[in-house]
Amino acid sequence: MAPQGPGLTNLGFARPGCLVVEVLMDAFVDWSYRNLAGLMKLQYDCVLGRARQPWPSLTDDVLQCSWQVSVHHVVAAVAHSLQALPAKAA
């Protein structure tokens, strides 16, 4: 599990079937890591966070804005991913 960013570049070294939960900002959704996970045959899910206040604009400044993610949604995404694993891998 990781927020979108350089830490997810290691997906290229993950074993097929590895669970991946990406945390994304609602104003900056980029499916690059989802596509990489698909190419690598990884099990992918994502959780969208939201801004604590309205986004100023959709420029690079948006990357400096404060945002939050629901812990409940993160736990649910991880639980859903674990349930989808074959019985022997869980």
Secondary structure, DSSP 8 states (H G I E B T S, - for coil): -EESSGGGGGGGGS-TT-EEEEEEETTB---HHHHHHHHTT-EEEEEEEEESS--S-SSGGGGGS-EE--HHHHHHHHHHHHHTS-TTT-
